[in-house]
Amino acid sequence: GSLLVIESEMLTIEDEAGQVLEFENKMNMGGMPQVVIGTFKDGQFELTRMGRTTTHAYPKGALGPIAASREVLEKIAAGETSFVVSSFSGEVPDRADAAQYDVGGVEKVDLYGRVLMGLRVSVKSSLLPMPAVRWIKADGSPIQDQVDLPFGRLVMKPCDEQTAKSKNDPAEVFLASFVQPQREIKKPRKLDRAVYRLGMKDGAMETIYEGEGQKILERKDGHLMLEVTWPTAPEGVMAFELPAKIEGMDNYLAPNAFIESDDELVISMAKEAVGDEKDALKIAVLIQDYVREKIDDKNLNVGFATAAEVARSCEGDCTEHGVLCAALARAVGLPARVVTGLTYLPPVKNVPALAKTGGFGFHMW
């Protein structure tokens, strides 16, 4: 029932060698429009985001979009079938996207009723979790891009500007992404352990996260037996005091494009939430409760706001709660990251798709 409009616009200026000189990235996911402007000067990149300017080293080896496309074509023409090309990303401008390209065969592709022959190229970004497939003509121009998202397959085809900007029928992406179990799970919040038998409608169940709280017990007939346990601290374990000084945790303490723990308002909110508390576990609970109360307009109308945007708008769903929690934690020296996965929602009477068994929906925390 919530209409979500996502708008994206990017302008890049690069030199003949492929280095980006300037870029402007505009993204509106239903909250506050985010504009990131970058200018390369004196060997450094100046990034301006939400009125704040920071300086970064140019991401090593990152090619602008034209130069990156040219390098991909040159490698294909030279007969290479598997290679890496580093390119500049407007979404994460301080890091190069070292994308893995795997070249397949020539396949038929339908482009608005015309059957074209396209070379299939699989692309796996180092910055984004979803691999993509692109079919290209001999000159490198795209025929079709395809990305498998949690709620379905996204297919993109080139067209004229009028068609691109014409009105379209929105896709239902919320209920469509739920995974329905065979039966309702009783009192799910009181379980210490659960075992699930998982399978795919098409193909075998190949891989799933294994780590703390989640373990594969058995693989059989294309299915997985998965054990999920509720982690508890062993008796006598004490929480450490902040700020944390733990080896290997620097990445979970530093600000980034979505978790702006160095934003002035975020820092102020972190102090308000935590006060003088030093115990890490108590601080985690304080931040959780603070964010739950602070985001008072809980809705699905925001695609993916950054922590600094959420601090100002105080609206959104689980993704907005997640990035703000992580930013407040990092701002006070508590290592934190966001996690995405599936969480169980018990039956909802007035929603036919969830009325009988409930379902597992995508969630961030």
C-alpha positions as CSV (number, residue, x, y, z in Angstrom):
1,G,0.0,0.0,0.0
2,S,3.0,2.4,0.1
3,L,4.3,3.8,-3.2
4,L,8.1,4.1,-3.2
5,V,9.7,6.2,-6.0
6,I,13.4,5.9,-6.4
7,E,15.2,8.5,-8.6
8,S,18.9,8.4,-9.5
9,E,21.0,10.8,-11.7
10,M,24.8,10.8,-12.2
11,L,27.1,13.1,-14.1
12,T,30.8,12.2,-14.5
13,I,33.6,14.1,-16.2
14,E,36.8,12.1,-16.8
15,D,40.1,12.9,-18.6
16,E,41.5,10.9,-21.5
17,A,43.3,8.6,-19.2
18,G,40.0,7.7,-17.5
19,Q,40.5,9.5,-14.2
20,V,37.4,11.1,-12.8
21,L,37.8,14.9,-12.5
22,E,34.3,15.8,-11.3
23,F,31.1,14.0,-10.6
24,E,27.6,14.8,-9.2
25,N,25.5,12.0,-7.9
26,K,21.8,12.7,-7.0
27,M,19.8,10.0,-5.3
28,N,16.2,10.2,-3.9
29,M,14.8,7.1,-2.3
30,G,11.7,8.7,-0.8
31,G,13.3,10.6,2.1
32,M,15.6,13.6,1.8
33,P,17.3,13.9,-1.6
34,Q,21.0,13.1,-1.2
35,V,23.4,15.0,-3.4
36,V,27.1,14.1,-3.4
37,I,29.5,16.3,-5.4
38,G,33.1,15.4,-6.0
39,T,36.0,17.4,-7.4
40,F,39.6,16.2,-8.0
41,K,42.2,18.7,-7.3
42,D,45.8,18.7,-6.0
43,G,45.9,14.9,-5.9
44,Q,42.9,14.7,-3.6
45,F,39.2,14.2,-3.9
46,E,36.9,16.8,-2.2
47,L,33.5,15.3,-1.5
48,T,30.6,17.5,-0.5
49,R,27.6,15.7,1.1
50,M,24.8,17.3,3.0
51,G,26.7,20.6,3.2
52,R,29.8,18.9,4.7
53,T,33.1,18.7,2.7
54,T,35.7,16.0,3.4
55,T,38.9,15.2,1.6
56,H,39.9,11.7,0.4
57,A,42.7,10.1,-1.7
58,Y,41.5,9.2,-5.2
59,P,40.6,5.5,-5.2
60,K,43.6,3.7,-6.6
61,G,43.1,2.5,-10.2
62,A,39.5,3.6,-10.4
63,L,38.5,4.3,-14.0
64,G,35.6,6.6,-15.0
65,P,32.6,4.9,-16.8
66,I,33.8,5.5,-20.3
67,A,37.4,4.3,-19.7
68,A,36.1,1.3,-17.7
69,S,33.8,0.3,-20.6
70,R,36.6,0.7,-23.1
71,E,38.9,-1.6,-21.0
72,V,36.2,-4.3,-20.8
73,L,35.8,-4.2,-24.6
74,E,39.6,-4.4,-25.1
75,K,40.0,-7.4,-22.9
76,I,37.1,-9.2,-24.6
77,A,38.6,-8.4,-28.0
78,A,41.9,-9.8,-26.8
79,G,40.1,-13.1,-26.0
80,E,40.1,-12.8,-22.2
81,T,37.2,-14.6,-20.6
82,S,37.7,-13.8,-16.9
83,F,39.2,-10.5,-15.7
84,V,38.8,-7.7,-13.1
85,V,38.3,-4.0,-14.0
86,S,38.4,-1.3,-11.3
87,S,36.0,1.5,-11.8
88,F,34.8,4.7,-10.0
89,S,31.5,4.4,-8.1
90,G,29.4,7.5,-7.3
91,E,27.7,5.6,-4.5
92,V,31.0,4.9,-2.7
93,P,33.3,7.5,-4.2
94,D,36.2,6.8,-1.8
95,R,36.7,3.2,-2.9
96,A,37.3,1.6,-6.3
97,D,34.8,-1.1,-7.5
98,A,37.0,-4.0,-8.5
99,A,34.4,-5.9,-10.5
100,Q,34.9,-9.4,-11.7
101,Y,33.8,-10.0,-15.4
102,D,33.2,-13.5,-16.8
103,V,32.5,-13.7,-20.5
104,G,30.0,-16.3,-21.8
105,G,28.7,-17.1,-25.2
106,V,26.5,-15.3,-27.7
107,E,22.8,-15.6,-27.0
108,K,19.5,-14.4,-28.4
109,V,17.9,-11.4,-26.6
110,D,14.5,-10.0,-27.1
111,L,14.6,-6.2,-27.4
112,Y,11.0,-4.9,-27.8
113,G,10.1,-7.7,-30.3
114,R,13.4,-7.6,-32.1
115,V,15.7,-10.6,-31.6
116,L,19.3,-9.5,-31.3
117,M,22.5,-11.6,-30.7
118,G,24.2,-10.4,-27.6
119,L,27.4,-11.5,-25.8
120,R,26.6,-12.6,-22.3
121,V,28.9,-11.0,-19.6
122,S,28.5,-11.8,-15.9
123,V,29.5,-8.9,-13.6
124,K,30.2,-9.2,-9.8
125,S,30.8,-5.9,-8.1
126,S,33.1,-5.7,-5.1
127,L,30.9,-3.1,-3.5
128,L,27.4,-4.4,-4.2
129,P,26.1,-7.8,-3.1
130,M,24.0,-8.6,-6.2
131,P,25.7,-10.0,-9.3
132,A,24.5,-8.8,-12.6
133,V,24.3,-10.2,-16.2
134,R,24.8,-7.9,-19.2
135,W,24.2,-8.7,-22.9
136,I,26.2,-6.4,-25.2
137,K,26.5,-5.8,-28.9
138,A,29.8,-6.1,-30.8
139,D,30.5,-2.4,-30.2
140,G,29.9,-2.8,-26.5
141,S,26.6,-1.0,-26.3
142,P,24.1,-2.7,-23.9
143,I,21.1,-4.7,-25.1
144,Q,19.9,-5.8,-21.6
145,D,21.0,-5.8,-17.9
146,Q,19.6,-8.3,-15.4
147,V,19.9,-8.3,-11.6
148,D,18.3,-10.8,-9.2
149,L,17.0,-8.9,-6.2
150,P,15.4,-10.4,-3.1
151,F,11.9,-9.5,-4.4
152,G,12.4,-10.6,-8.0
153,R,14.3,-10.1,-11.1
154,L,15.1,-6.5,-12.3
155,V,15.6,-6.2,-16.1
156,M,16.8,-3.0,-17.7
157,K,16.8,-2.2,-21.4
158,P,17.9,0.9,-23.3
159,C,15.1,3.0,-24.7
160,D,14.3,6.6,-25.8
161,E,14.0,9.3,-23.2
162,Q,10.2,9.7,-23.6
163,T,9.6,6.0,-23.0
164,A,12.0,6.0,-20.0
165,K,10.1,8.9,-18.3
166,S,6.6,7.7,-19.1
167,K,4.3,6.5,-16.3
168,N,4.5,2.9,-15.4
169,D,2.7,0.4,-13.2
170,P,4.5,0.0,-9.9
171,A,5.7,-3.5,-8.9
172,E,4.6,-5.1,-5.6
173,V,7.9,-5.8,-3.8
174,F,7.0,-6.2,-0.1
175,L,4.7,-9.3,0.1
176,A,6.3,-10.8,-3.0
177,S,9.6,-11.2,-1.2
178,F,8.2,-13.2,1.8
179,V,9.2,-16.8,2.1
180,Q,6.3,-18.9,3.4
181,P,6.9,-21.9,5.6
182,Q,4.7,-25.0,5.5
183,R,3.1,-24.2,8.9
184,E,3.0,-21.5,11.5
185,I,5.9,-21.3,14.0
186,K,4.4,-21.1,17.5
187,K,5.8,-18.6,20.0
188,P,8.9,-17.8,17.8
189,R,10.3,-15.2,20.2
190,K,10.5,-17.8,23.0
191,L,12.6,-20.4,21.0
192,D,16.2,-21.0,21.8
193,R,16.7,-23.3,18.8
194,A,15.0,-24.1,15.5
195,V,15.8,-26.4,12.7
196,Y,14.6,-25.6,9.1
197,R,14.5,-27.7,6.0
198,L,15.3,-25.3,3.1
199,G,14.8,-25.8,-0.6
200,M,14.5,-23.8,-3.8
201,K,11.6,-23.9,-6.3
202,D,14.1,-24.1,-9.1
203,G,17.5,-25.7,-8.7
204,A,19.3,-26.9,-5.6
205,M,19.9,-24.9,-2.4
206,E,23.6,-24.3,-2.8
207,T,24.9,-21.8,-0.2
208,I,23.7,-19.9,2.9
209,Y,25.4,-18.0,5.7
210,E,27.2,-20.1,8.3
211,G,28.5,-18.5,11.5
212,E,27.6,-17.6,15.0
213,G,24.0,-18.7,15.6
214,Q,23.5,-20.5,12.2
215,K,24.9,-23.9,11.1
216,I,24.2,-26.4,8.2
217,L,23.4,-29.8,9.7
218,E,22.9,-31.7,6.5
219,R,22.8,-31.4,2.7
220,K,20.5,-33.9,1.0
221,D,18.5,-34.1,-2.3
222,G,19.1,-30.4,-3.1
223,H,17.9,-29.3,0.4
224,L,19.6,-28.0,3.5
225,M,18.9,-28.8,7.1
226,L,19.7,-25.5,8.9
227,E,20.0,-25.0,12.7
228,V,19.4,-21.5,14.1
229,T,20.2,-20.9,17.7
230,W,19.7,-17.8,20.0
231,P,23.2,-16.7,21.1
232,T,23.7,-16.2,24.8
233,A,26.8,-14.9,26.6
234,P,28.5,-17.5,28.8
235,E,28.1,-17.0,32.5
236,G,30.7,-14.6,34.0
237,V,31.4,-12.8,30.8
238,M,31.8,-9.0,31.3
239,A,31.1,-6.3,28.7
240,F,34.2,-4.2,27.7
241,E,34.3,-0.5,28.3
242,L,34.3,2.1,25.6
243,P,35.9,3.4,23.5
244,A,36.8,-0.1,22.2
245,K,40.4,-0.9,21.2
246,I,39.9,-4.3,19.5
247,E,42.3,-5.4,16.7
248,G,40.6,-5.7,13.3
249,M,37.6,-3.6,14.2
250,D,38.7,-0.3,12.5
251,N,36.3,-0.9,9.6
252,Y,33.3,-1.1,12.1
253,L,34.3,2.2,13.8
254,A,34.9,4.4,10.8
255,P,32.2,6.5,9.0
256,N,31.2,5.7,5.5
257,A,28.7,6.9,2.9
258,F,25.7,5.3,4.6
259,I,26.8,5.2,8.3
260,E,28.0,8.8,8.8
261,S,29.2,8.5,12.4
262,D,31.1,11.8,12.0
263,D,28.0,13.8,11.3
264,E,27.5,16.6,13.9
265,L,23.8,15.7,14.5
266,V,24.6,12.0,14.7
267,I,27.4,12.7,17.3
268,S,25.0,14.9,19.3
269,M,22.3,12.2,19.3
270,A,24.8,9.5,20.3
271,K,25.8,11.6,23.4
272,E,22.1,12.1,24.2
273,A,21.4,8.4,24.0
274,V,24.4,7.1,25.9
275,G,25.2,9.8,28.5
276,D,28.1,8.8,30.7
277,E,27.7,5.1,30.4
278,K,30.9,3.1,29.5
279,D,29.6,-0.5,29.6
280,A,29.4,-1.7,25.9
281,L,26.3,-4.0,26.5
282,K,24.4,-1.3,28.3
283,I,25.3,1.2,25.6
284,A,24.0,-1.2,22.9
285,V,20.6,-1.4,24.7
286,L,20.5,2.4,25.3
287,I,21.1,3.0,21.6
288,Q,18.5,0.4,20.5
289,D,15.8,2.0,22.8
290,Y,16.8,5.5,21.8
291,V,16.4,4.8,18.0
292,R,13.1,3.0,18.5
293,E,11.7,6.1,20.2
294,K,13.4,8.7,18.0
295,I,12.1,7.3,14.7
296,D,8.5,8.2,15.4
297,D,7.2,8.1,11.8
298,K,7.6,4.4,11.0
299,N,6.7,3.7,7.4
300,L,7.8,1.9,4.2
301,N,8.0,5.0,2.1
302,V,11.8,5.4,2.3
303,G,13.9,3.2,0.0
304,F,17.3,3.5,1.9
305,A,18.2,6.7,3.7
306,T,21.6,7.2,5.2
307,A,22.1,7.7,9.0
308,A,22.6,11.4,8.7
309,E,19.3,11.7,6.7
310,V,17.4,9.5,9.3
311,A,18.8,11.7,12.1
312,R,17.0,14.7,10.5
313,S,13.8,13.1,9.1
314,C,13.2,10.6,12.0
315,E,11.2,8.3,9.6
316,G,11.6,5.0,7.9
317,D,11.6,1.2,8.3
318,C,14.1,-1.4,9.5
319,T,16.9,-0.1,7.2
320,E,16.6,3.4,8.6
321,H,16.7,2.0,12.2
322,G,19.7,-0.1,11.3
323,V,21.9,2.6,9.8
324,L,21.1,5.1,12.6
325,C,21.8,2.5,15.3
326,A,25.2,1.6,13.7
327,A,26.2,5.3,13.3
328,L,25.3,6.1,16.9
329,A,27.3,3.1,18.1
330,R,30.4,4.0,16.0
331,A,30.1,7.6,17.2
332,V,30.7,6.5,20.8
333,G,33.5,4.0,19.9
334,L,31.3,0.8,19.8
335,P,32.1,-1.4,16.8
336,A,28.9,-1.9,14.8
337,R,27.6,-2.9,11.4
338,V,24.2,-3.5,9.8
339,V,23.1,-7.1,9.1
340,T,20.5,-8.2,6.5
341,G,18.6,-11.4,6.5
342,L,15.2,-13.0,7.1
343,T,13.0,-12.7,10.1
344,Y,9.8,-14.5,10.9
345,L,6.5,-12.6,11.0
346,P,3.6,-14.5,12.6
347,P,0.2,-14.8,10.8
348,V,-1.5,-11.5,9.9
349,K,-5.2,-12.0,9.6
350,N,-6.0,-9.2,7.1
351,V,-3.1,-10.1,4.7
352,P,-4.0,-13.2,2.6
353,A,-0.4,-14.1,1.8
354,L,0.5,-14.2,5.5
355,A,-2.9,-15.2,7.1
356,K,-2.2,-19.0,7.6
357,T,1.5,-19.6,8.2
358,G,3.0,-16.2,8.5
359,G,6.3,-15.8,6.6
360,F,10.0,-14.9,6.6
361,G,10.5,-11.3,5.3
362,F,13.7,-9.5,4.5
363,H,14.9,-7.4,7.4
364,M,17.9,-5.3,8.6
365,W,19.2,-4.8,12.1
